[in-house]
Amino acid sequence: MKKNSSVVVDLLLLLLAITVLATPAFSDLVLSKVERRIDVTSQIARVTKTLKVVNSGSESVSEFTLTFPKFLGNNLAYLSVSHSEGKGKAKRSLANLSVKEAHPKGMPDSISFYSVSLPKPLSKGDTLTLEVVAAFTNVLQPFPEKITQRDIHLVMLQESAQYLSPYVVESQSLSIKLPNARIESYSKLENTKVQGSEIKYGPYKNLAQYSYAPIVVHFESKAAFAVAEKLVREIEVSHWGNVQVTEHYNLVHRGAQLKGEFSRLEYQDRPNPQGVSAFRHLLARLPPRAHSIYYRDDIGNISTSQMQSDSKKTELLIEPRFPLFGGWKTFFTIGYGLPLSDFLFASEGKRFLDISFGSPMIDLVTEKLIVQVVLPEGSKDISVTTPFAVKQSHEIKYSHLDIAGRPVVVLEKNNVVPDHNQKIQVLATLQEVQNIIQKCLAAHDKLEASLRDLSRTGDIQTCKAARKSTDSLLKDLSKELRPLLASLQSFPSASQISPKVEELVAKERELQEKLMAKHTTVVEGYEKKSSGRDIENRIASQQQKIIALRQEVDDLLEFIDEI
Amino acid sequence: MAATPITSPIPVAMYPTLSVVTLAIGLVITAFFFIYEATSSRKNRSLGKELAAAAVASVFLGFGSLFLLLASGVYV
């Protein structure tokens, strides 16, 4: 109760601070529509915001500021902003934009600011749609904080019904998706509706800057509040064909603490088992073709586990030695081997390892994650690239048959959520697609060259021969492209890139068709021996389209290059 | 800038077979060495034969033990 009231007091102080302070010199962006969806079905609160930004001022703007109240900002584990185009079903998301923490002067301490750099400066009157995904840990507070074995697990979420932003908001709505269980209470403001297990606030129109309406939702959560206090993940690379991953977990249940005693009899009573707040199973998603999986702890092997594998993933369901109630801890080790060719690649004389960063367990929050990458003896020039900030250091490990020891890169990060797990694997496939498109463009150039030759020499036969060879070359290249596109689709993290890549391929195909059509017209023209000017007129419109398409393809290639 | 996957120089599935074969050959040559020592007298024995048998046997046994380690999961 005390914690609750202190946070509410914080919120009121925040409101006061904001109204008292003069509004700062933020640019005249207006948010014409804000839709927020908060998903609290697991222990991590995921907020997805769609913001439509309109530049109503006179200068073009290249930066956008995102704000969170401090008690949320402190618990922000993952933030990604992307911008999308199109409406409804034709929506395509483009790349992630770079987000940096910002501390603008003169702002109250109770707001966290993040500055997003826009891809193109937004000029006067233009609109832009931004999609923000943020994951917060520790914002679902168990309330009551201590429960007995028989009680249900109730948690509380505090948020703002009105979007806190330094810009004026014209229309906004908020929808909170709760787990399919009991809703104890929720703040009732105007325009509040409950539909099944979703609470909708809004739409609210025409709100000033920094408007804030605190709401509290108190509901039952059946999710497993499993938090790994410390996770040490060792990835050992051996050039003899194996990547061995060993993970040491220190797991704790961070929900409402268990008060009183644990009765095994009541826990196993059928038909009314008492102990809803505990969790028994943990699911881990390992890469496909994982082998030699073991699950043990200091006592010995733990046999309560199941494994199911298919071509896309290997699912490991483990059950610790006892069910975990609030405040209980357990520790165990999971190890598995992975084939080397799935993770180690050579390019430009260097070798790089492409592997996921965090824990493979779904919905596990890691408070302290230490990843040790052990490279073979004699590795030099080691560098690490991660899509988010980590702390790096180097060590040496002496293992089997070693003389000088194996270099180890140690990466540390706090507050890791499963959203951090995805992005590292996409680079390898993208390069292949780019290569094939470059080859297609080279084939197009050959066609153009053959046309020029024709105009010089008038030799129709060689022109036709060139056309035939480029036809077959382009067919081969499109065959190569198809499996790559399919594999790109299977990467979840490529969901923003793959529509772009598909667009590129479609444009290239269009360009191909137009070039072929132009070639045929010119060759026919020469066969009929019509004058040069006739031919030019016929292909003029086609030529323009070809030039425009070629420009677009080049732009897309550059864009993908930058990623 | 294509990225080619790196694989082991010898297919991983062959490790158990290779280890059995090389260890067997190594042990056979070791056996030949011992039999030679047992059946030859001081005058008849030849240093060249002893050294050759020992060298070849050690090479095979060495590789055999490497592949045995790899096949049993200790990826050295």
Interface residues (C-beta under 8 A of the other chain):
Chain A: E236 S238 H239 W240 G241 N242 Q244 S292 G337 P339 L340 S341 D342 L344 F345 A346 S347 E348 R351 F352 S399 H400 L401 L427 A428 Q431 E432 N435
Chain B: M1 A2 A3 T4 P5 I6 T7 S8 V12 L69 L70 G73 V74 Y75 V76
